[in-house]
């Protein structure tokens, strides 16, 4: 019997979703209240969504953390001053606090793939980040094969795919692999994070690089920058001339 191709009907999907919301009203993952009418986020109420701390200029050109207070010429960023970056510019969409932290934890540790809708809504509201990724090759920071099997997905890959849909001319290429199964970075300080990640990444088997294209590494959280920097180092050694980084959040 000939297989029948599946057909998507967006209008029908919206009606079904609307009926579902009537029977099972969506609950805010941050405060537990009802989400209410559409305001751009499906799993956050309007009040909690307003608490998202979006990052806009002025911000650190390396890690993307916003500058607070008066601007000073030659100001040193306390969040990345110990980093010797192998990448150029860095952009982040939000700060890793409150509602954003809740969404990221739900995705990474509870496999809540449905929150991707809200996380992509954050990228929609981040024009500086999308400016940096326009026309670029987006390279997700990889997970080790064991951890990817356990989690079932690589959140950085999912973020890169979401950004590619929003950023004109961008495409996703998984050029890197995590060849070393390292302990979680949360257990280490800045110095030991860098040591922990030494030689942890490599080019993916069969990866072909266009050294003249703009490459942008994509990760979920910028903490010390050690992970992104190690990935950038691999791309640089492979001949990439332009490597930048973007993250969903900074924390």
N, C-alpha and C positions, 0 to 999 in steps of 0.2 A: 504494500500500500504506500502510495506517495505521501511523504510527510507534508503537512500543511505549515507554511511559514507563519510565525506569530506576527500579529499586527498590533501596534500600539495606538491607542486612541487617547490622546492627552485629555480631551474634554471629559471622557468617561472616567479616566483616572481621577480627575479633580472632583467629579461628582461622588465617586466611591469614597474618596478621602474625606469629603465634606460630611457624608453620612456617617462615616466612622467617627469623626470628631463629635458629632451630635450624640452618638451612643456612648462613646468613650472619650470624653473631653481631654485634650492633651494637658499634661501636668508639667509645670516648670521644673526642670531638673535641679535648679539652684535653690529655689525657695519652697517648692512643693505646691504652689498656688496654681490656679488655672491659667493657661496661656492666654486665652481670650481671642480677640479678633486678630486677623493677620497683620503683622507689623514687620515682616521680614525674617522672623525667627519662629521656628515651629516647636522648639523644645525649651524655650526661655520665655517667660512672661515679659511684657513690655517694660516693666520696672527693672527687672534684672538685666534685660538687654541694654538698657541705658547705662548700666554699670560697666559694660565692656570698655576697657581703656585702649582705644585705638591709638596707634602711633603715627604721628604725622611730623613733618618738618617743623622745627629743627630737631635733628637726631644725629647720633653718632654715625659717621659714614662707614665705620667698620662693623659694628655689631647691631646697629639700628636702634639702640635704646634712646628714648627721647631725652633731650636736654631739658632740665627743669631750672627755673630761675634765670638770672641774667646771663647772656652769652658772653664768653670771653675768647679773645683771639688765642689760638693755640691750646684750647682747653683739652685736657686729657680725660678720657672716659674711664671711670673707675671700674666699669664692668669688663673692659677688655684691655686695660693698660698693660697687662702682663703677656698678652698674646702677640706673637710675631706672625701676622697673618700671611698665608700663602695665597690668599684670595684678595680681590680688590674691594668692592663695595659690599655692604650688608644692609638688608632691609628686613624689618619684622612688621607684622600686621597689628599685634596687640601685646599687652603685658600679660604674663602668666599668673593672673589673679582672678579671684571670684568666679564669675560665670564661665570664663574661658577655661580656667583650670578644671572646673567641673566637667565641661564637655570633653576635654582631652582625656581625663581620667576615665570617663565613661567609655570612650572609644578604645583606649589602649588596654585597659584592664578588665573591662566588662563586655568587650566585643560589641559595643553598641554602634553598629555601622549606620544606624538611622540618624545619628547626630551629625554625620557628614554634611547633611543638608544645611545645618546651621553653621558649620565650620566654613563651608564654601560661601555662605552669605557674608562671613567676615572678610574673605578675600575680595568679594565684590566691592566692599567698602574700603579697600586699601589701594587707592590709585597709585601711590608712590611705589608700592611693591610691584604692581602690574606693569608700571612703566619700565622697571628694571628687567622684567622677564619677557618683555615683548620681543618676538623674533628670535628667542634664545632656545638652546637645547637644555631642557630641565633634567637634571640628574638627581634622582632620589638617593638620599643616604640609605644604604642597604642595611637590612638586618641579617644576622647570621642565620643559616638555614634552619638550625634547631629552634631558634626563637621564633622564626617566621612560621614554622610548623605549629608551634604551641599557640601562637596568637591567631594564626589563620590569614594574616595579611600584614603588609608593611604600610603603616600609616603615612610615611613620607611619600611612598609611591602614590597613594590615594590623594594626598595633597597636591602632588605634582600634576596628576591628571586633572584635578579640579582647576588648578591655575592655568593649565594649557587650554582649557575650554574658555577661559576668560581673557587670556592674553594673546593678542593677535600675532600669528606666525610662530607661536611657541609649540614645541613638541617634546615628548618625554622619551628619554633613552636611558635605560638602566645600565649604565656603563661600568658600575662598580659592584664588587661583591665584598662581603665581610668574611674574610678568610680566617679570622681568629675569633674564637668564641670567648669573649672577655666577660668578666663579671659586670654587673650593672654599674653604671657611672655614678649613681646616686650615693654610693658608699664611699666615694673618694673626694678629696679636696682637689683644688686646681692643679697642683703639681702632679699628684698621683693619677689624675684623669689622663694627662698627656702621656705618662709612662704606660698606663694601662692600654692605651690605644696604639702604641707604637707597632707598626707593621700589621695593624688589624685589618687594613683595607687593601684591595688590589683591583686591577682592571678585570672586568668580567671576561671569561673565555670568549674569544672571537670578537671582542669589542673593537669597533672601528671608529677612530676619532677624526674629526675634521678640525685640525689645530687652529684654523682661522675663524671658526664659529664661536660665538659667545656662549659659554656654558654657565649655567646657574644651578648650584647645589640647593636642594630643597630638604628641609628637616622640620620637625615639629616644634622643638624648643631650643632656643639659644641660651645656654647656661654659661659655660666658660668659653665656648667656641672650640674646644679641643677636638670634638668629633668632626665638625665641619672643616677644621683646619687640616686634619689628617687626610680627609677625603680630597681637599683641594690640593694637597701636596702630591697625591697620586696623579691627579689630572695634570698638574704642572710638569711633573717628571715625564709624563707621557707626551708632552709637547703642546698642551693647551695654552694659548697665549692670553686668553681672557676668561677668568673664573671669578664669579661673584656668588653670593649666598643669600637665600631668603628663608625665613622661618615663619610659622604661624604665630608664634609668640616668643617673648623674651622673659626669662625668669631665672 
